[in-house]
Amino acid sequence: MPSSTFENLSPAKKQHVTTALLNEFSRHTLADAQVARIVADAGIARGAFYKYFADLTDAYKYLYRTAIQDIHVPITRTDHLLSAADYVQQVQEFVTGINGSPYRDLIRLHFKTNEGLVNRPPVEIKIHSAQEWAVMVLIHETIKGCLLDPANATAALDRLRKALQKLL
């Protein structure tokens, strides 16, 4: 978590640091990221970086959480499960949104490499049935596949549609 010092920065300075983090973590894995490049890009002192974040992992978690909050559009939840076609359309729109966002490379590197390097806090998702859980897992794996292998996104979406038709 960023420090209160970071949270109390002016919006412009906070955005400048966040942009420098995005530049670094969109081009380099967490293991290869360097504070030196971030501080040079942000125009801040190295000591300031450590006043804002405990370490690179802390900075990465902050940026990833920020990205997810900016791009995440929840798949529609209603009192009942949707049709396979509705879910596939929502996934396709979500993937298209990520591909058109400044976070595209960050998210791809996250799925490709960084996901295994950071401990994720448990996320509370209210799942009512095994069927809902299966739909959620299929959707998330399809999103990951579409982002990591865009050339086969159509096949991944078709596979999702077929699996959901059998499941629903």
C-alpha positions in Angstrom: 0.0 0.0 0.0 1.3 3.4 -0.8 2.1 5.6 2.2 0.1 8.5 3.4 2.8 10.7 2.0 2.0 9.5 -1.5 -1.7 9.7 -0.9 -1.3 13.4 0.1 0.6 14.4 -3.0 -1.0 16.9 -5.3 -3.1 15.1 -7.9 -0.7 16.2 -10.7 2.4 14.8 -8.9 0.6 11.6 -7.9 -0.4 11.1 -11.6 3.2 11.8 -12.7 4.5 9.1 -10.4 1.7 6.7 -11.4 2.6 7.3 -15.1 6.2 6.5 -14.4 5.2 3.3 -12.7 3.0 2.4 -15.7 5.8 3.1 -18.1 8.2 0.8 -16.1 5.8 -2.0 -15.4 4.4 -2.1 -18.9 7.9 -2.6 -20.3 9.6 -4.7 -17.6 8.6 -7.6 -15.4 8.5 -7.0 -11.7 11.7 -9.0 -11.4 13.5 -6.7 -14.0 12.0 -3.4 -12.9 14.3 -0.7 -11.6 13.6 2.1 -9.1 16.3 4.1 -11.0 14.2 4.2 -14.2 11.0 5.0 -12.3 12.5 8.0 -10.4 14.2 9.3 -13.5 10.9 9.2 -15.4 8.9 10.7 -12.6 11.5 13.4 -11.9 11.7 12.5 -8.2 14.5 11.6 -5.8 15.2 7.9 -5.0 14.4 8.7 -1.4 11.0 10.0 -2.3 10.2 6.7 -4.0 10.8 4.9 -0.7 8.8 7.5 1.2 5.9 6.6 -1.2 6.3 2.8 -1.4 8.0 0.2 0.7 9.6 -1.4 -2.3 9.0 -2.2 -6.0 6.5 -4.9 -5.2 4.5 -2.4 -3.2 4.6 0.1 -6.1 3.5 -2.7 -8.5 0.6 -3.7 -6.3 -0.5 -0.1 -6.1 -0.4 0.3 -9.9 -2.1 -3.0 -10.6 -4.9 -2.2 -8.2 -5.3 1.2 -9.9 -5.4 -0.4 -13.3 -8.0 -2.9 -12.3 -10.1 -0.3 -10.7 -9.9 1.8 -13.9 -10.6 -1.0 -16.4 -12.7 -3.4 -14.5 -16.3 -3.6 -15.6 -18.0 -6.4 -13.8 -19.5 -9.1 -15.8 -23.3 -8.6 -15.3 -24.6 -10.3 -12.3 -28.3 -10.7 -11.9 -30.5 -13.0 -9.9 -29.9 -15.7 -12.5 -27.1 -16.7 -14.8 -27.1 -15.1 -18.3 -27.1 -17.0 -21.6 -23.8 -18.2 -23.0 -24.0 -15.6 -25.8 -24.5 -12.8 -23.3 -21.4 -13.8 -21.3 -19.3 -14.2 -24.5 -20.3 -10.7 -25.7 -19.4 -9.1 -22.3 -16.0 -10.9 -22.3 -15.3 -9.7 -25.8 -16.2 -6.1 -24.9 -14.0 -6.3 -21.8 -11.0 -7.7 -23.7 -11.5 -5.0 -26.4 -11.6 -2.4 -23.7 -8.3 -3.6 -22.2 -6.7 -3.8 -25.6 -7.6 -0.1 -26.2 -6.4 1.0 -22.8 -3.0 2.3 -21.6 -2.9 -0.7 -19.2 -2.8 -3.3 -22.0 0.9 -4.1 -21.7 0.8 -4.0 -17.9 -2.0 -6.5 -17.7 -0.4 -8.8 -20.3 2.9 -8.8 -18.4 0.9 -9.5 -15.2 -0.7 -12.6 -16.6 2.4 -13.7 -18.4 5.0 -13.2 -15.5 4.1 -11.0 -12.6 1.0 -12.8 -11.4 3.1 -15.6 -9.9 5.5 -13.0 -8.2 3.0 -11.2 -6.1 0.9 -12.5 -3.3 -2.7 -11.6 -4.0 -4.9 -10.8 -1.0 -8.0 -12.9 -1.0 -10.9 -11.3 -2.9 -14.3 -11.8 -1.5 -16.6 -12.8 -4.3 -20.0 -14.1 -3.3 -20.5 -17.3 -5.2 -23.9 -18.9 -4.8 -23.3 -22.2 -6.6 -20.8 -24.4 -8.2 -22.3 -23.4 -11.5 -21.5 -19.7 -10.8 -18.0 -20.6 -9.8 -17.4 -22.5 -13.0 -18.7 -19.6 -15.1 -16.4 -17.2 -13.3 -13.3 -19.4 -13.7 -14.1 -20.0 -17.4 -14.5 -16.3 -18.0 -11.3 -15.3 -16.3 -9.3 -17.9 -18.1 -10.7 -16.8 -21.4 -9.8 -13.2 -20.7 -6.3 -14.2 -19.8 -6.1 -16.3 -23.0 -7.4 -13.6 -25.2 -4.8 -11.1 -23.8 -1.8 -13.4 -23.9 -2.6 -14.9 -27.4 -4.7 -12.3 -29.3 -4.3 -14.2 -32.6 -6.4 -17.0 -31.0 -8.9 -14.8 -29.2 -11.8 -15.8 -31.5 -11.1 -19.5 -30.8 -10.9 -18.8 -27.1 -14.3 -17.0 -27.2 -15.8 -19.8 -29.2 -14.5 -22.3 -26.7 -16.0 -20.3 -23.9 -19.4 -20.1 -25.7 -19.4 -23.9 -26.2 -18.4 -24.6 -22.6 -21.0 -22.2 -21.3 -23.8 -23.7 -23.5 -23.1 -27.1 -21.9 -22.8 -25.7 -18.4 -25.8 -23.4 -18.5 
